[in-house]
Amino acid sequence: MLFAICTPEAITVHIPKMGPRKVFKSSPVYQEVYDLFITDINLPENEKLDDQTKIDKFLYLVDRGAKIAKEIDGELKVEDNRFKLDGEYLPSLFCERLLKFEGTEVAQYLINMWKNLRNNPSERSRLELLAFLEKYQMAITPDGCFIAYKYVTGNFEDAHSGKFDNSPGKEVSMAREDVNADSNQTCSYGLHVAAFEYANSSGNRTVVAVKVNPADVVSIPFDYNGQKMRVCRYFVIEQITGE
């Protein structure tokens, strides 16, 4: 018979002739497995799935990770139904997105972004950036960078000091140690980029789109609803004209 037990850490499913298979709570398919075996208990008899259907659905869920890993990156592994790259488990957000974009080229973009993110020396910056990207739905690029925005003067100088040329095609950079890494300090020294809503808040600003490597993010201040960040490098892509 088919049996399942749910603990605070995982769901363990005993499949006839196959033995136990465990899905940890951190697994991107945990909720679907939970619904399949636990939520199903409270359904009316005529709505419950038969054991073989449950087994088929369960095996499909737990085997998806191995299929995705094989398709998008030879370095990506699956352990305990979680994605692992170079000995490190991927954050749950990345796992969820890999499943969502299964079979598309975006899945590889996500792996490239994770590789860039790991090169960021600040764990706090990495965590803050993940929350920022998710909250403001920032676009990502094939090489694992993301698109942010910046308001500048009419001649593409930075609005604060006027020392940095932000013309399309320019790379702007400064030493990482010269950027304030304290998120509690709001307006401070460093290169600033933002979500589009912040960069274009007045509606009549000159706004440019910039490409930022996750490794170059230094801090995300808490003011202005966390819509801006300080970085040490970015590449100016184009002016946003609205046309």
C-alpha positions as CSV (number, residue, x, y, z in Angstrom):
1,M,0.0,0.0,0.0
2,L,0.9,3.6,-0.4
3,F,1.8,5.5,2.8
4,A,2.9,9.0,3.6
5,I,4.0,10.7,6.8
6,C,4.5,14.5,7.3
7,T,7.0,15.9,9.9
8,P,8.1,19.5,10.4
9,E,11.1,18.8,8.2
10,A,9.8,16.7,5.3
11,I,7.2,14.4,3.8
12,T,8.2,10.8,3.5
13,V,6.3,8.6,1.0
14,H,6.6,4.8,1.0
15,I,5.9,3.5,-2.5
16,P,5.1,-0.2,-2.9
17,K,8.2,-2.1,-4.1
18,M,10.2,1.1,-4.4
19,G,10.6,2.0,-0.7
20,P,10.7,5.5,0.9
21,R,11.2,8.8,-1.0
22,K,11.6,11.9,1.1
23,V,10.8,15.5,0.1
24,F,12.1,18.2,2.4
25,K,10.2,21.3,3.2
26,S,12.8,23.4,1.4
27,S,12.2,21.5,-1.8
28,P,10.5,23.6,-4.6
29,V,7.9,20.8,-5.1
30,Y,7.1,20.4,-1.4
31,Q,3.8,22.2,-1.5
32,E,2.6,20.1,-4.5
33,V,3.6,16.9,-2.7
34,Y,1.9,18.1,0.5
35,D,-1.4,18.8,-1.4
36,L,-1.1,15.4,-3.1
37,F,-0.9,13.4,0.1
38,I,-2.0,15.5,3.0
39,T,-4.6,17.9,1.6
40,D,-6.1,14.9,-0.2
41,I,-7.0,13.3,3.1
42,N,-9.8,15.9,3.7
43,L,-11.3,15.7,0.3
44,P,-14.7,13.8,-0.3
45,E,-14.2,10.2,-1.4
46,N,-15.3,10.9,-4.9
47,E,-12.6,13.6,-5.3
48,K,-9.7,11.7,-3.9
49,L,-7.1,10.3,-6.3
50,D,-6.4,6.6,-6.5
51,D,-3.0,5.3,-5.3
52,Q,-1.5,4.7,-8.7
53,T,-2.4,8.2,-9.9
54,K,-0.8,9.6,-6.8
55,I,2.4,7.6,-7.4
56,D,2.6,8.7,-11.0
57,K,2.1,12.4,-10.0
58,F,4.6,12.1,-7.2
59,L,7.3,10.5,-9.3
60,Y,6.8,13.1,-11.9
61,L,7.3,15.9,-9.3
62,V,10.4,14.5,-7.7
63,D,12.0,13.6,-11.0
64,R,11.5,17.0,-12.5
65,G,14.6,18.4,-10.8
66,A,16.9,15.8,-12.3
67,K,15.5,16.5,-15.7
68,I,15.9,20.2,-15.4
69,A,19.5,19.8,-14.1
70,K,20.4,17.7,-17.1
71,E,18.9,20.1,-19.5
72,I,20.3,23.4,-18.4
73,D,23.7,23.0,-16.8
74,G,26.1,20.1,-16.3
75,E,27.2,21.4,-13.0
76,L,23.7,21.5,-11.5
77,K,22.9,18.5,-9.3
78,V,19.8,17.4,-7.3
79,E,20.1,16.2,-3.7
80,D,17.2,15.6,-1.4
81,N,15.0,17.0,-4.2
82,R,16.8,20.3,-4.0
83,F,19.1,21.9,-6.5
84,K,22.8,22.1,-5.7
85,L,25.5,23.9,-7.6
86,D,29.2,23.5,-6.7
87,G,28.3,22.0,-3.3
88,E,25.9,24.7,-2.3
89,Y,22.1,24.5,-2.2
90,L,20.3,27.1,-4.3
91,P,17.9,29.5,-2.5
92,S,14.2,28.4,-2.6
93,L,13.4,31.3,-4.9
94,F,15.8,30.1,-7.5
95,C,14.4,26.6,-7.2
96,E,10.8,27.8,-7.7
97,R,11.8,29.8,-10.8
98,L,13.7,26.9,-12.3
99,L,10.6,24.8,-12.1
100,K,8.4,27.7,-13.5
101,F,10.7,28.2,-16.5
102,E,11.4,24.5,-17.1
103,G,12.2,23.8,-20.8
104,T,13.0,27.5,-21.6
105,E,16.2,29.3,-22.0
106,V,15.3,31.5,-19.0
107,A,16.3,28.6,-16.7
108,Q,19.9,28.9,-17.8
109,Y,19.7,32.7,-17.3
110,L,18.8,31.9,-13.6
111,I,21.7,29.6,-13.2
112,N,24.0,32.3,-14.6
113,M,22.6,34.8,-12.2
114,W,23.2,32.5,-9.3
115,K,26.8,32.1,-10.3
116,N,27.2,35.9,-10.5
117,L,25.4,36.3,-7.1
118,R,27.8,33.9,-5.4
119,N,30.7,36.2,-6.4
120,N,29.2,39.0,-4.3
121,P,31.4,39.0,-1.1
122,S,28.5,40.2,1.2
123,E,25.9,37.7,2.3
124,R,23.6,40.5,3.4
125,S,23.8,42.1,0.0
126,R,23.0,38.8,-1.7
127,L,19.9,38.3,0.5
128,E,18.8,42.0,0.1
129,L,19.2,41.7,-3.7
130,L,17.0,38.6,-4.0
131,A,14.2,40.3,-2.2
132,F,14.6,43.4,-4.4
133,L,14.6,41.5,-7.6
134,E,11.5,39.6,-6.6
135,K,9.6,42.6,-5.2
136,Y,10.1,44.8,-8.3
137,Q,10.2,42.0,-10.9
138,M,13.4,43.2,-12.4
139,A,14.3,41.7,-15.8
140,I,17.3,39.5,-16.1
141,T,19.8,39.0,-19.0
142,P,21.2,35.8,-20.6
143,D,24.5,36.3,-18.8
144,G,22.8,36.5,-15.4
145,C,22.8,40.2,-14.8
146,F,19.7,42.4,-14.2
147,I,18.3,45.6,-15.6
148,A,17.8,48.6,-13.3
149,Y,17.2,52.3,-14.0
150,K,18.8,55.7,-13.1
151,Y,17.8,59.3,-13.5
152,V,20.5,61.6,-14.8
153,T,20.8,65.2,-16.0
154,G,19.9,66.2,-19.6
155,N,23.5,65.7,-20.7
156,F,23.7,62.3,-19.0
157,E,25.8,63.3,-16.0
158,D,24.9,61.9,-12.6
159,A,22.4,64.2,-10.8
160,H,24.3,64.3,-7.6
161,S,27.9,65.1,-8.4
162,G,28.0,65.7,-12.1
163,K,31.3,63.7,-12.3
164,F,30.0,60.5,-14.0
165,D,29.2,60.2,-17.7
166,N,26.0,58.1,-18.0
167,S,25.7,58.2,-21.8
168,P,24.5,55.0,-23.4
169,G,27.4,52.6,-24.0
170,K,29.4,53.8,-21.0
171,E,30.5,51.6,-18.1
172,V,30.5,53.5,-14.8
173,S,32.5,52.1,-11.8
174,M,34.2,52.9,-8.6
175,A,36.1,50.9,-6.0
176,R,33.8,48.7,-3.9
177,E,35.3,50.0,-0.7
178,D,34.2,53.5,-1.6
179,V,30.6,52.5,-1.6
180,N,28.7,52.7,1.7
181,A,27.7,49.1,2.6
182,D,25.4,50.1,5.5
183,S,21.8,49.7,4.5
184,N,20.7,51.8,7.5
185,Q,22.3,54.8,6.0
186,T,19.9,56.1,3.3
187,C,21.5,58.8,1.2
188,S,25.2,58.1,1.1
189,Y,28.2,57.7,-1.1
190,G,28.3,55.2,-4.0
191,L,26.8,54.6,-7.4
192,H,23.0,54.6,-7.3
193,V,20.5,52.6,-9.4
194,A,16.8,51.9,-8.8
195,A,13.6,50.3,-9.7
196,F,11.9,52.2,-12.6
197,E,9.1,53.6,-10.4
198,Y,11.7,55.4,-8.3
199,A,13.9,56.6,-11.2
200,N,11.0,58.0,-13.1
201,S,9.0,59.2,-10.0
202,S,8.7,62.8,-11.2
203,G,7.6,61.8,-14.7
204,N,9.8,64.3,-16.5
205,R,13.3,63.0,-15.7
206,T,16.0,61.8,-18.1
207,V,16.1,58.1,-17.3
208,V,18.6,55.5,-18.5
209,A,18.4,51.7,-18.3
210,V,21.5,50.1,-16.8
211,K,22.8,46.6,-16.6
212,V,24.1,45.4,-13.2
213,N,26.0,42.3,-12.3
214,P,24.7,40.9,-8.9
215,A,28.3,40.6,-7.7
216,D,28.6,44.4,-7.8
217,V,25.6,45.2,-5.6
218,V,26.8,46.7,-2.3
219,S,23.7,47.7,-0.3
220,I,20.0,48.4,-0.5
221,P,18.9,51.2,1.8
222,F,15.7,50.8,3.7
223,D,14.2,54.2,2.8
224,Y,11.9,54.9,-0.2
225,N,10.4,51.4,0.3
226,G,13.8,49.8,-0.7
227,Q,13.5,51.0,-4.3
228,K,17.1,52.0,-4.8
229,M,20.5,50.4,-4.3
230,R,24.2,51.3,-4.1
231,V,26.5,49.5,-6.5
232,C,30.1,49.7,-7.6
233,R,29.7,49.1,-11.3
234,Y,27.0,49.2,-14.0
235,F,26.8,49.5,-17.8
236,V,24.5,52.1,-19.4
237,I,22.3,50.5,-22.0
238,E,20.0,53.2,-23.4
239,Q,17.9,56.2,-22.6
240,I,14.2,55.5,-21.8
241,T,12.2,57.7,-24.1
242,G,8.7,56.2,-23.8
243,E,8.5,55.8,-27.6
